[in-house]
């Protein structure tokens, strides 16, 4: 459970110091903190307009359109499993469906183990 001086990393979800600029676990840059506010609230709180992540959009399109051939895995840097999907035609369609589900629910990771998220 996080304390008042902690927040969750936007990339990996680990608890980090609220003033951290870069996550010590995954190295992801964190959103800046509003320093004019005495409460130092995060700019990622509700009410902030979120931007769609273009990397997620491309991954979803590749997974749905030509995911049976592992295109989304090649795009994410997972060359080995991409080749396996290409050879097995998406694991006879089962692996293909599972990957579409994991990409759409933001559980799909790239070759570095970082999740590909819908919003930035």
C-alpha positions as CSV (number, residue, x, y, z in Angstrom):
1,X,0.0,0.0,0.0
2,X,1.4,3.4,-1.0
3,X,2.0,6.2,1.5
4,X,1.2,9.9,0.9
5,X,4.7,10.6,-0.4
6,X,4.5,7.8,-3.0
7,X,2.8,7.1,-6.3
8,X,2.5,4.4,-8.9
9,X,4.8,4.3,-11.9
10,X,2.8,5.0,-15.1
11,X,4.6,2.2,-17.0
12,X,5.3,-0.7,-14.6
13,X,2.9,0.1,-11.7
14,X,5.5,-0.2,-9.0
15,X,5.3,2.1,-6.0
16,X,7.9,5.0,-6.3
17,X,8.6,8.3,-4.6
18,X,6.0,10.9,-5.5
19,X,8.7,13.3,-6.7
20,X,10.6,10.7,-8.9
21,X,11.2,11.9,-12.4
22,X,12.3,8.4,-13.6
23,X,11.1,5.1,-12.2
24,X,14.0,3.2,-10.6
25,X,12.4,-0.1,-11.5
26,X,11.7,0.3,-15.3
27,X,13.5,3.5,-16.2
28,X,10.3,5.1,-17.6
29,X,10.0,8.9,-17.4
30,X,7.1,10.0,-15.1
31,X,4.7,12.8,-15.7
32,X,5.7,16.1,-14.1
33,X,4.3,17.2,-10.9
34,X,2.4,20.5,-10.6
35,X,4.8,22.5,-8.4
36,X,2.6,25.6,-8.1
37,X,0.1,23.6,-6.0
38,X,1.1,23.3,-2.3
39,X,-0.3,19.8,-2.3
40,X,1.9,18.8,-5.3
41,X,-0.8,16.8,-7.0
42,X,0.0,14.6,-10.0
43,X,-1.1,15.8,-13.4
44,X,-2.3,12.2,-14.1
45,X,-5.3,12.5,-11.8
46,X,-8.9,12.3,-13.1
47,X,-9.9,15.2,-15.2
48,X,-6.7,15.3,-17.2
49,X,-7.2,14.5,-20.8
50,X,-5.3,11.4,-21.7
51,X,-3.6,10.8,-25.0
52,X,-3.9,7.6,-26.9
53,X,-0.6,5.8,-27.2
54,X,0.2,5.4,-31.0
55,X,2.3,2.3,-30.2
56,X,-0.8,0.6,-28.7
57,X,-3.0,1.6,-31.6
58,X,-0.5,0.1,-34.1
59,X,-0.1,-3.1,-32.0
60,X,-3.9,-3.5,-31.9
61,X,-4.3,-3.0,-35.7
62,X,-1.5,-5.4,-36.5
63,X,-2.8,-8.0,-34.0
64,X,-6.3,-7.9,-35.5
65,X,-5.5,-7.6,-39.2
66,X,-2.4,-9.8,-39.6
67,X,-1.9,-11.1,-36.1
68,X,-2.2,-14.7,-37.2
69,X,1.2,-14.2,-38.8
70,X,2.7,-12.7,-35.7
71,X,3.1,-9.2,-37.1
72,X,2.3,-7.5,-33.7
73,X,5.0,-9.6,-32.1
74,X,7.6,-8.6,-34.7
75,X,6.5,-5.0,-34.1
76,X,6.9,-5.4,-30.3
77,X,10.4,-6.9,-30.8
78,X,9.5,-10.5,-29.9
79,X,11.1,-12.0,-33.0
80,X,11.3,-15.6,-31.7
81,X,7.6,-15.9,-30.9
82,X,6.7,-13.9,-34.0
83,X,8.4,-16.6,-36.1
84,X,6.6,-19.3,-34.1
85,X,3.3,-17.6,-34.8
86,X,4.2,-17.3,-38.5
87,X,5.0,-21.0,-38.7
88,X,1.9,-22.2,-36.8
89,X,-0.5,-19.6,-38.3
90,X,-1.1,-18.1,-34.8
91,X,-1.2,-21.4,-33.0
92,X,-4.1,-22.5,-35.2
93,X,-5.9,-19.4,-34.3
94,X,-5.9,-19.9,-30.5
95,X,-2.7,-18.0,-29.8
96,X,-3.9,-15.3,-32.2
97,X,-7.2,-14.8,-30.2
98,X,-5.3,-14.8,-26.9
99,X,-2.9,-12.1,-28.1
100,X,-5.8,-9.9,-29.3
101,X,-7.3,-10.2,-25.8
102,X,-4.0,-9.4,-24.1
103,X,-3.3,-6.4,-26.3
104,X,-6.8,-5.0,-25.9
105,X,-6.6,-5.4,-22.1
106,X,-3.1,-3.8,-21.9
107,X,-1.4,-7.0,-20.7
108,X,0.8,-7.4,-23.8
109,X,4.5,-6.7,-23.2
110,X,7.3,-5.7,-25.6
111,X,10.7,-7.4,-25.7
112,X,11.9,-5.4,-22.7
113,X,9.0,-6.6,-20.6
114,X,7.2,-3.3,-20.6
115,X,3.4,-3.3,-21.1
116,X,2.1,-1.6,-24.1
117,X,-0.6,0.7,-22.6
118,X,-3.6,2.4,-24.3
119,X,-3.0,5.8,-22.9
120,X,0.1,7.9,-22.2
